[in-house]
């Protein structure tokens, strides 16, 4: 046995010297600009993105996001995939260690194992084996599984970011629909009053039939708009229920808006205002916190390590095995006992396999190239998404300033019209017409504010939600 081990030692040293080199450096991001082309908002810190929802003026949004994280089936699937990948990585690491097993057997019978007569036979064995990773194939396979586990962890974080953005988007859409439903309800009320006034004017011969018909058409359009926004509110509510894994009727009670004012010009339903945050880091630095980019990078690492593992299969495989055991035999009144042991190396050298190993190596190389291209494509997509979001935020900020000024102007006009109508300086028809014009301006404000909130949500999503791999 000593002679065999002495002969094996130089072979181990020789083969260990032939181990493959470490993986190459990751591919550099392609076409990532040195600075952002779009104007950058300056309203906070990117580090605050992880708690961004809590800073909104509507606490209901943060509660909905927390509920979605607890009950979302999509997030549960991502978490399950993460656990599966981590279990696969643990199995791959276990393959690097020696494998130990023990077994025992007992039998009683006639002519067992060619022993005449009735006999009782018992045996116990202890087995040990260890495949020596000469060329790093098993270590590379374990590293590939670890990288895949890291990728699924990043996928899980990406799912959380996406889920939060989806919930926030649906919530903004819900509040927009509820606010526009309120506006449409008031508009319908004023349009109905104007249509009734028009019919009276027509009967008195003070208005033509076509003008009265136009007023009635305006009433029908207002009624249609009210129905549309009621439906949009229900659709947004159902989307929220799906994202949160909850019942729509439960959410409907919790998210019910204030009732529409019974009289006068009063708007009670508000939209959530999302806080601004700063975008000051360079593109490559800032995009590194996107979990989807981290996942693509880890999958490239996994492909490189898998390629190393496949390449190692083309070289000799060495393993050590040991066996120790004891058996007992009892026939009649006599018994005997024997023991055995064995230890030694086993060397396997692939000589001919019809090109299977070479083809596997080519496939692994192609998989590595694919993962590198996917990583590059992800970088390009990330840059484009952030640039688009920055442009939308900038444009939305400018539009919001303009529509806010228009809203304040029409609010003043509506208040004066109501006061003048009460004082008898305006007719009810003039007042209702002014109210409808003010509501049209208010609808524009609602749309712009919702678009601006959605632009910030898109920017949050495109920046990875403040996630870091640390």
LUMKOL-699052 format. One record per residue (C-alpha): residue number from 1; y, z, x; residue in three letters. Coordinates in steps of 0.05 Angstrom, whole numbers. Each point is the difference from the previous one (the first is absolute). Layout:
BEGIN
(atom NUM; (Y; Z; X); ALA),
...
***
This chain:
BEGIN
(atom 1; (0; 0; 0); UNK),
(atom 2; (49; 17; 56); UNK),
(atom 3; (-15; -68; 31); UNK),
(atom 4; (18; -35; -65); UNK),
(atom 5; (65; 38; -6); UNK),
(atom 6; (19; -16; 72); UNK),
(atom 7; (-12; -74; -13); UNK),
(atom 8; (41; 4; -64); UNK),
(atom 9; (62; 33; 30); UNK),
(atom 10; (22; -59; 44); UNK),
(atom 11; (-10; -47; -59); UNK),
(atom 12; (45; 44; -44); UNK),
(atom 13; (54; -1; 53); UNK),
(atom 14; (-4; -75; 8); UNK),
(atom 15; (3; -14; -75); UNK),
(atom 16; (55; 50; -12); UNK),
(atom 17; (43; -38; 50); UNK),
(atom 18; (-5; -61; -45); UNK),
(atom 19; (31; 33; -62); UNK),
(atom 20; (52; -41; -37); UNK),
(atom 21; (74; 11; 8); UNK),
(atom 22; (42; 38; -51); UNK),
(atom 23; (29; -39; -59); UNK),
(atom 24; (60; -45; 12); UNK),
(atom 25; (71; 20; -19); UNK),
(atom 26; (17; -9; -74); UNK),
(atom 27; (35; -66; -17); UNK),
(atom 28; (76; 6; 3); UNK),
(atom 29; (36; -7; -67); UNK),
(atom 30; (19; -73; -9); UNK),
(atom 31; (69; -21; -23); UNK),
(atom 32; (24; 71; -12); UNK),
(atom 33; (76; -2; 9); UNK),
(atom 34; (36; 47; 46); UNK),
(atom 35; (45; 22; -57); UNK),
(atom 36; (4; -7; -75); UNK),
(atom 37; (38; -60; -26); UNK),
(atom 38; (17; 33; -66); UNK),
(atom 39; (53; 54; -8); UNK),
(atom 40; (-28; 70; 7); UNK),
(atom 41; (14; 55; -50); UNK),
(atom 42; (24; 66; 28); UNK),
(atom 43; (-12; 56; -49); UNK),
(atom 44; (-52; 47; 29); UNK),
(atom 45; (-59; 4; 48); UNK),
(atom 46; (-64; -39; 1); UNK),
(atom 47; (-37; 65; 16); UNK),
(atom 48; (18; 23; -70); UNK),
(atom 49; (-39; -57; -32); UNK),
(atom 50; (-62; 44; -7); UNK),
(atom 51; (39; 46; -47); UNK),
(atom 52; (46; -54; -27); UNK),
(atom 53; (-22; 7; -72); UNK),
(atom 54; (17; 73; -2); UNK),
(atom 55; (73; -17; 16); UNK),
(atom 56; (7; -44; -62); UNK),
(atom 57; (44; 26; -56); UNK),
(atom 58; (-59; -2; -48); UNK),
(atom 59; (-54; 52; 17); UNK),
(atom 60; (-48; -33; -49); UNK),
(atom 61; (-11; -56; 50); UNK),
(atom 62; (-26; 45; 55); UNK),
(atom 63; (-46; 35; -50); UNK),
(atom 64; (-28; -67; -24); UNK),
(atom 65; (-14; -22; 72); UNK),
(atom 66; (-36; 66; 14); UNK),
(atom 67; (-41; -9; -64); UNK),
(atom 68; (-18; -71; 20); UNK),
(atom 69; (-24; 22; 68); UNK),
(atom 70; (-45; 51; -33); UNK),
(atom 71; (-29; -45; -54); UNK),
(atom 72; (5; -72; 23); UNK),
(atom 73; (-68; -36; 1); UNK),
(atom 74; (28; -49; 51); UNK),
(atom 75; (18; 55; 48); UNK),
(atom 76; (-67; 33; -12); UNK),
(atom 77; (-35; -65; 21); UNK),
(atom 78; (41; -3; 64); UNK),
(atom 79; (-17; 72; 15); UNK),
(atom 80; (-74; -14; -11); UNK),
(atom 81; (2; -60; 46); UNK),
(atom 82; (33; 45; 52); UNK),
(atom 83; (-56; 51; -5); UNK),
(atom 84; (-52; -55; 6); UNK),
(atom 85; (32; -28; 63); UNK),
(atom 86; (5; 70; 31); UNK),
(atom 87; (-74; 11; -15); UNK),
(atom 88; (-16; -66; 33); UNK),
(atom 89; (40; 20; 62); UNK),
(atom 90; (-38; 66; 3); UNK),
(atom 91; (-66; -37; -2); UNK),
(atom 92; (21; -46; 56); UNK),
(atom 93; (21; 59; 43); UNK),
(atom 94; (-67; 33; -13); UNK),
(atom 95; (-37; -61; 27); UNK),
(atom 96; (29; 15; 69); UNK),
(atom 97; (-37; 66; 4); UNK),
(atom 98; (-74; 13; 13); UNK),
(atom 99; (-43; -1; -62); UNK),
(atom 100; (-49; 57; -10); UNK),
(atom 101; (-54; 6; -52); UNK),
(atom 102; (-61; 43; -14); UNK),
(atom 103; (-61; -12; -43); UNK),
(atom 104; (-63; 36; -21); UNK),
(atom 105; (-64; -22; -36); UNK),
(atom 106; (-62; 35; -26); UNK),
(atom 107; (-63; -32; -31); UNK),
(atom 108; (-68; 23; -23); UNK),
(atom 109; (-55; -49; -17); UNK),
(atom 110; (-65; -33; 17); UNK),
(atom 111; (-6; -47; 60); UNK),
(atom 112; (75; 4; 14); UNK),
(atom 113; (20; -43; 59); UNK),
(atom 114; (-73; -15; 15); UNK),
(atom 115; (-18; 74; 7); UNK),
(atom 116; (-68; 11; -33); UNK),
(atom 117; (-5; 53; -54); UNK),
(atom 118; (52; 39; -35); UNK),
(atom 119; (59; 16; 44); UNK),
(atom 120; (71; 28; -1); UNK),
(atom 121; (51; -35; 44); UNK),
(atom 122; (72; 23; 13); UNK),
(atom 123; (53; -28; 47); UNK),
(atom 124; (73; 12; 16); UNK),
(atom 125; (47; -46; 40); UNK),
(atom 126; (69; 4; 28); UNK),
(atom 127; (35; -67; 15); UNK),
(atom 128; (64; -13; 38); UNK),
(atom 129; (34; -67; 13); UNK),
(atom 130; (65; -23; 30); UNK),
(atom 131; (26; -70; 6); UNK),
(atom 132; (43; -1; 62); UNK),
(atom 133; (64; -39; -14); UNK),
(atom 134; (2; -40; 64); UNK),
(atom 135; (49; -53; -20); UNK),
(atom 136; (40; 39; -50); UNK),
(atom 137; (-28; -35; -61); UNK),
(atom 138; (-13; 63; -40); UNK),
(atom 139; (66; 31; 21); UNK),
(atom 140; (35; -64; -22); UNK),
(atom 141; (-36; 1; -67); UNK),
(atom 142; (21; 73; -10); UNK),
(atom 143; (72; -18; 19); UNK),
(atom 144; (-2; -58; -50); UNK),
(atom 145; (-23; 47; -56); UNK),
(atom 146; (54; 50; 19); UNK),
(atom 147; (52; -55; -3); UNK),
(atom 148; (-25; -21; -68); UNK),
(atom 149; (5; 72; -23); UNK),
(atom 150; (71; 3; 25); UNK),
(atom 151; (15; -65; -36); UNK),
(atom 152; (-26; 27; -66); UNK),
(atom 153; (41; 63; 10); UNK),
(atom 154; (61; -44; 8); UNK),
(atom 155; (-21; -39; -62); UNK),
(atom 156; (-3; 65; -38); UNK),
(atom 157; (71; 16; 22); UNK),
(atom 158; (22; -70; -19); UNK),
(atom 159; (-31; 10; -68); UNK),
(atom 160; (40; 64; -8); UNK),
(atom 161; (65; -35; 19); UNK),
(atom 162; (-16; -57; -47); UNK),
(atom 163; (-19; 47; -56); UNK),
(atom 164; (65; 39; 6); UNK),
(atom 165; (40; -65; 0); UNK),
(atom 166; (-39; -26; -60); UNK),
(atom 167; (12; 65; -39); UNK),
(atom 168; (74; -1; 17); UNK),
(atom 169; (6; -73; -20); UNK),
(atom 170; (-34; 12; -66); UNK),
(atom 171; (43; 62; -13); UNK),
(atom 172; (64; -39; 14); UNK),
(atom 173; (-24; -55; -47); UNK),
(atom 174; (-16; 52; -53); UNK),
(atom 175; (68; 33; 4); UNK),
(atom 176; (34; -69; 0); UNK),
(atom 177; (-38; -21; -62); UNK),
(atom 178; (16; 66; -35); UNK),
(atom 179; (74; -6; 17); UNK),
(atom 180; (3; -72; -22); UNK),
(atom 181; (-38; 18; -64); UNK),
(atom 182; (55; 51; -14); UNK),
(atom 183; (53; -52; 14); UNK),
(atom 184; (-36; -50; -44); UNK),
(atom 185; (-6; 52; -56); UNK),
(atom 186; (75; 12; 1); UNK),
(atom 187; (13; -74; 5); UNK),
(atom 188; (-45; -13; -60); UNK),
(atom 189; (38; 52; -39); UNK),
(atom 190; (67; -31; 15); UNK),
(atom 191; (-26; -70; -11); UNK),
(atom 192; (-28; 19; -68); UNK),
(atom 193; (67; 30; -19); UNK),
(atom 194; (36; -63; 22); UNK),
(atom 195; (-50; -44; -38); UNK),
(atom 196; (11; 42; -63); UNK),
(atom 197; (75; -6; 9); UNK),
(atom 198; (-7; -75; 9); UNK),
(atom 199; (-38; -7; -65); UNK),
(atom 200; (55; 39; -36); UNK),
(atom 201; (53; -44; 32); UNK),
(atom 202; (-38; -62; -21); UNK),
(atom 203; (-7; 23; -72); UNK),
(atom 204; (75; 14; -1); UNK),
(atom 205; (13; -70; 26); UNK),
(atom 206; (30; 27; 65); UNK),
(atom 207; (-55; -26; 47); UNK),
(atom 208; (-38; -65; 3); UNK),
(atom 209; (-74; -1; -11); UNK),
(atom 210; (-12; -24; 71); UNK),
(atom 211; (39; 58; 30); UNK),
(atom 212; (-39; 49; -44); UNK),
(atom 213; (-65; -33; 21); UNK),
(atom 214; (19; 8; 73); UNK),
(atom 215; (10; 75; -11); UNK),
(atom 216; (-68; 4; -34); UNK),
(atom 217; (-31; -38; 58); UNK),
(atom 218; (30; 50; 49); UNK),
(atom 219; (-32; 55; -42); UNK),
(atom 220; (-68; -34; 4); UNK),
(atom 221; (6; -8; 75); UNK),
(atom 222; (19; 73; 9); UNK),
(atom 223; (-60; 21; -42); UNK),
(atom 224; (-45; -45; 43); UNK),
(atom 225; (27; 31; 64); UNK),
(atom 226; (-13; 70; -27); UNK),
(atom 227; (-73; -19; -14); UNK),
(atom 228; (-7; -32; 68); UNK),
(atom 229; (24; 62; 38); UNK),
(atom 230; (-43; 46; -42); UNK),
(atom 231; (-60; -42; 21); UNK),
(atom 232; (23; 0; 73); UNK),
(atom 233; (4; 76; -1); UNK),
(atom 234; (-71; 5; -27); UNK),
(atom 235; (-25; -48; 54); UNK),
(atom 236; (34; 40; 55); UNK),
(atom 237; (-29; 64; -29); UNK),
(atom 238; (-69; -29; -1); UNK),
(atom 239; (8; -22; 73); UNK),
(atom 240; (20; 71; 19); UNK),
(atom 241; (-60; 28; -37); UNK),
(atom 242; (-46; -47; 37); UNK),
(atom 243; (30; 19; 68); UNK),
(atom 244; (-3; 74; -15); UNK),
(atom 245; (-69; -2; -29); UNK),
(atom 246; (27; 33; -63); UNK),
(atom 247; (5; -14; -75); UNK),
(atom 248; (60; -42; -23); UNK),
(atom 249; (12; 45; -61); UNK),
(atom 250; (4; 61; 46); UNK),
(atom 251; (52; -34; 44); UNK),
(atom 252; (37; -25; -61); UNK),
(atom 253; (14; 72; -21); UNK),
(atom 254; (21; 22; 70); UNK),
(atom 255; (44; -61; 13); UNK),
(atom 256; (31; -6; -69); UNK),
(atom 257; (74; -19; 7); UNK),
(atom 258; (57; 33; -38); UNK),
(atom 259; (9; -24; -71); UNK),
(atom 260; (51; -54; -14); UNK),
(atom 261; (67; 27; -25); UNK),
(atom 262; (5; -2; -75); UNK),
(atom 263; (73; -23; 1); UNK),
(atom 264; (55; -19; 47); UNK),
(atom 265; (-4; -32; 68); UNK),
(atom 266; (-42; 48; 41); UNK),
(atom 267; (-53; -20; 52); UNK),
(atom 268; (-48; 57; 18); UNK),
(atom 269; (-56; -32; 40); UNK),
(atom 270; (7; -1; 76); UNK),
(atom 271; (-34; -37; 56); UNK),
(atom 272; (-26; 33; 64); UNK),
(atom 273; (45; -7; 60); UNK),
(atom 274; (-38; -5; 65); UNK),
(atom 275; (33; 27; 63); UNK),
(atom 276; (16; -47; 58); UNK),
(atom 277; (-32; 7; 68); UNK),
(atom 278; (18; -27; 69); UNK),
(atom 279; (-34; -58; 34); UNK),
(atom 280; (22; 4; 73); UNK),
(atom 281; (-62; -10; 44); UNK),
(atom 282; (-18; -66; 32); UNK),
(atom 283; (-50; -43; -38); UNK),
(atom 284; (-60; 11; 45); UNK),
(atom 285; (13; 75; 1); UNK),
(atom 286; (11; 7; -74); UNK),
(atom 287; (-57; -45; -22); UNK),
(atom 288; (-49; 40; 42); UNK),
(atom 289; (2; 53; -55); UNK),
(atom 290; (-30; -48; -51); UNK),
(atom 291; (-72; 21; -14); UNK),
(atom 292; (-22; -71; -15); UNK),
(atom 293; (21; -20; 70); UNK),
(atom 294; (-36; 60; 29); UNK),
(atom 295; (-62; -21; -38); UNK),
(atom 296; (4; -71; 25); UNK),
(atom 297; (7; 25; 71); UNK),
(atom 298; (-60; 46; -6); UNK),
(atom 299; (-42; -58; -28); UNK),
(atom 300; (19; -42; 60); UNK),
(atom 301; (-23; 58; 45); UNK),
(atom 302; (-65; 4; -40); UNK),
(atom 303; (-12; -75; 9); UNK),
(atom 304; (12; 5; 75); UNK),
(atom 305; (-48; 59; 6); UNK),
(atom 306; (-52; -35; -43); UNK),
(atom 307; (5; -60; 46); UNK),
(atom 308; (-15; 45; 59); UNK),
(atom 309; (-59; 29; -36); UNK),
(atom 310; (-28; -69; -15); UNK),
(atom 311; (10; -22; 72); UNK),
(atom 312; (-38; 61; 25); UNK),
(atom 313; (-62; -23; -38); UNK),
(atom 314; (-7; -58; 49); UNK),
(atom 315; (-15; 48; 57); UNK),
(atom 316; (-59; 46; 15); UNK),
(atom 317; (-11; 60; -45); UNK),
(atom 318; (-26; 65; 30); UNK),
(atom 319; (-27; 59; -38); UNK),
(atom 320; (-34; 66; 18); UNK),
(atom 321; (-55; 31; -43); UNK),
(atom 322; (-38; 65; 3); UNK),
(atom 323; (-59; 25; -40); UNK),
(atom 324; (-34; 68; -3); UNK),
(atom 325; (-53; 22; -48); UNK),
(atom 326; (-62; 41; -15); UNK),
(atom 327; (-61; -14; -43); UNK),
(atom 328; (-57; 44; -25); UNK),
(atom 329; (-69; -20; -25); UNK),
(atom 330; (-48; 46; -37); UNK),
(atom 331; (-71; -23; -18); UNK),
(atom 332; (-47; 50; -30); UNK),
(atom 333; (11; 65; 38); UNK),
(atom 334; (25; -34; 64); UNK),
(atom 335; (71; -18; 16); UNK),
(atom 336; (36; -36; 56); UNK),
(atom 337; (73; -7; 20); UNK),
(atom 338; (37; -52; 42); UNK),
(atom 339; (71; -14; 19); UNK),
(atom 340; (37; -62; 23); UNK),
(atom 341; (68; -20; 28); UNK),
(atom 342; (33; -63; 25); UNK),
(atom 343; (68; -19; 27); UNK),
(atom 344; (28; -64; 29); UNK),
(atom 345; (51; -56; -4); UNK),
(atom 346; (-5; -66; -37); UNK),
(atom 347; (38; -62; 21); UNK),
(atom 348; (8; -61; -45); UNK),
(atom 349; (30; -65; 26); UNK),
(atom 350; (14; -56; -50); UNK),
(atom 351; (-27; -65; 29); UNK),
(atom 352; (-1; -51; -56); UNK),
(atom 353; (27; 7; -71); UNK),
(atom 354; (16; -71; -20); UNK),
(atom 355; (75; 10; 11); UNK),
(atom 356; (4; 56; -51); UNK),
(atom 357; (38; 48; 46); UNK),
(atom 358; (47; -54; 24); UNK),
(atom 359; (15; -19; -72); UNK),
(atom 360; (12; 73; -17); UNK),
(atom 361; (49; 5; 58); UNK),
(atom 362; (37; -62; -24); UNK),
(atom 363; (4; 28; -70); UNK),
(atom 364; (27; 66; 27); UNK),
(atom 365; (53; -38; 40); UNK),
(atom 366; (20; -38; -63); UNK),
(atom 367; (5; 66; -38); UNK),
(atom 368; (46; 28; 54); UNK),
(atom 369; (44; -62; -3); UNK),
(atom 370; (3; 6; -76); UNK),
(atom 371; (20; 74; 4); UNK),
(atom 372; (54; -17; 51); UNK),
(atom 373; (27; -55; -45); UNK),
(atom 374; (-1; 46; -60); UNK),
(atom 375; (39; 52; 39); UNK),
(atom 376; (52; -52; 20); UNK),
(atom 377; (5; -24; -72); UNK),
(atom 378; (9; 71; -25); UNK),
(atom 379; (59; 10; 49); UNK),
(atom 380; (33; -64; -25); UNK),
(atom 381; (-10; 21; -73); UNK),
(atom 382; (28; 69; 14); UNK),
(atom 383; (63; -28; 32); UNK),
(atom 384; (11; -48; -59); UNK),
(atom 385; (-11; 55; -51); UNK),
(atom 386; (50; 47; 33); UNK),
(atom 387; (52; -55; 8); UNK),
(atom 388; (-7; -19; -73); UNK),
(atom 389; (5; 73; -23); UNK),
(atom 390; (62; 11; 44); UNK),
(atom 391; (34; -61; -30); UNK),
(atom 392; (-15; 23; -71); UNK),
(atom 393; (26; 70; 14); UNK),
(atom 394; (64; -28; 30); UNK),
(atom 395; (11; -49; -57); UNK),
(atom 396; (-17; 53; -52); UNK),
(atom 397; (51; 49; 30); UNK),
(atom 398; (55; -51; -7); UNK),
(atom 399; (-20; -19; -71); UNK),
(atom 400; (-5; 73; -20); UNK),
(atom 401; (72; 13; 21); UNK),
(atom 402; (24; -58; -42); UNK),
(atom 403; (-38; 17; -63); UNK),
(atom 404; (19; 73; 4); UNK),
(atom 405; (73; -20; -1); UNK),
(atom 406; (-13; -45; -61); UNK),
(atom 407; (-39; 56; -34); UNK),
(atom 408; (58; 49; 8); UNK),
(atom 409; (49; -51; -26); UNK),
(atom 410; (-41; -14; -63); UNK),
(atom 411; (-14; 73; -12); UNK),
(atom 412; (75; 12; -3); UNK),
(atom 413; (9; -59; -46); UNK),
(atom 414; (-55; 25; -47); UNK),
(atom 415; (29; 70; -2); UNK),
(atom 416; (69; -27; -17); UNK),
(atom 417; (-30; -46; -53); UNK),
(atom 418; (-34; 59; -33); UNK),
(atom 419; (63; 42; 1); UNK),
(atom 420; (43; -58; -27); UNK),
(atom 421; (-51; -13; -55); UNK),
(atom 422; (4; 73; -22); UNK),
(atom 423; (76; -5; 1); UNK),
(atom 424; (-2; -62; -43); UNK),
(atom 425; (27; -45; 55); UNK),
(atom 426; (-64; -41; 4); UNK),
(atom 427; (-49; -23; -52); UNK),
(atom 428; (-73; 21; 1); UNK),
(atom 429; (-19; -71; 17); UNK),
(atom 430; (47; -1; 61); UNK),
(atom 431; (-28; 66; 23); UNK),
(atom 432; (-73; -23; -7); UNK),
(atom 433; (16; -65; 37); UNK),
(atom 434; (30; 41; 56); UNK),
(atom 435; (-60; 46; 1); UNK),
(atom 436; (-47; -60; 6); UNK),
(atom 437; (40; -28; 58); UNK),
(atom 438; (-3; 68; 34); UNK),
(atom 439; (-75; 2; -10); UNK),
(atom 440; (-8; -69; 31); UNK),
(atom 441; (37; 26; 62); UNK),
(atom 442; (-44; 62; -1); UNK),
(atom 443; (-63; -42; -2); UNK),
(atom 444; (23; -36; 63); UNK),
(atom 445; (10; 68; 34); UNK),
(atom 446; (-70; 22; -20); UNK),
(atom 447; (-31; -63; 29); UNK),
(atom 448; (38; 5; 65); UNK),
(atom 449; (-16; 73; 9); UNK),
(atom 450; (-73; -12; -13); UNK),
(atom 451; (-1; -58; 49); UNK),
(atom 452; (33; 43; 53); UNK),
(atom 453; (-50; 56; -10); UNK),
(atom 454; (-57; -50; 5); UNK),
(atom 455; (31; -28; 63); UNK),
(atom 456; (-1; 69; 32); UNK),
(atom 457; (-72; 9; -23); UNK),
(atom 458; (-19; -67; 33); UNK),
(atom 459; (34; 22; 64); UNK),
(atom 460; (-38; 66; -2); UNK),
(atom 461; (-65; -38; -8); UNK),
(atom 462; (16; -51; 54); UNK),
(atom 463; (17; 56; 50); UNK),
(atom 464; (-67; 34; -12); UNK),
(atom 465; (28; 59; -39); UNK),
(atom 466; (16; 40; 62); UNK),
(atom 467; (-74; 5; 20); UNK),
(atom 468; (-15; 11; 73); UNK),
(atom 469; (-67; -1; 35); UNK),
(atom 470; (15; 63; 39); UNK),
***
